[in-house]
Amino acid sequence: MAELTIQAGHTRKRGGRRSKKSSTRVDLTPMVDLGFLLITFFILTTTWSKPHATNLNMPAKGDSSAVGREAALTLVALGNDKIFYYHGDLGQALKEGRFGITGYNINGGIGDIIREKQAAMDRSYNGGRKEMILLFKPTPEASYKNVISMLDEALINQVKRYAFEDLTPEEKRSVEKTP
C-alpha cells in the first residue's frame, strides 16, 4: 500500500489552549489502480496499424500480344527518374508520335499521361477506362523507388489492370534513340 504520512506538530502558546492536530494520511493505492486501469483500457481499445500490401496479379506465361493493344499504355522506367511511355503497339506509336519521356512530377508527369489515356478510352473505347492496362517495363538503370512510384500512380488513378514485363530488343533500341 502506498501512503503519504505527514507528522503534525504540536504548538504551545502561553496562556492558550492546546489544540491537537491530527496527521494527514493520503492513501495513493486507488490512484495507482486507476492509472493502471486507464493504461490497460487505452492499450486494448486502440487500433493497431496493420501493414497494407498491394495485391499484384501477374499474368500467366505466354505472349502479351493477347492484350488489346489500343487499351495498353506501356511505361518503361529509365534511370534518373524518367519514364518512356507509349500507347498501344510500339511500332505504330513511333510512327504516329504517340510516345514520349516524362517524369514523376505532379503537373505534366506520368499521372497526367495516365489520366489522359483514361479520358481517351472513356470517349472512344468500348468498355471505357476499366479496360485499360498498364504494362510496366523497368530497365536495369531504374531504381526500386521508380518502380514503386509507377505502382503508386496506378493506385492513385485507380487502374485495376497492370502487369510487369521484360523489355524487348525493339524497345531497348527505341529507348536508346529517344533523347
Order of alpha helices (4+ residues) and beta strands (2+ residues): beta-beta-alpha-beta-beta-alpha-beta-alpha-beta-alpha-beta-alpha
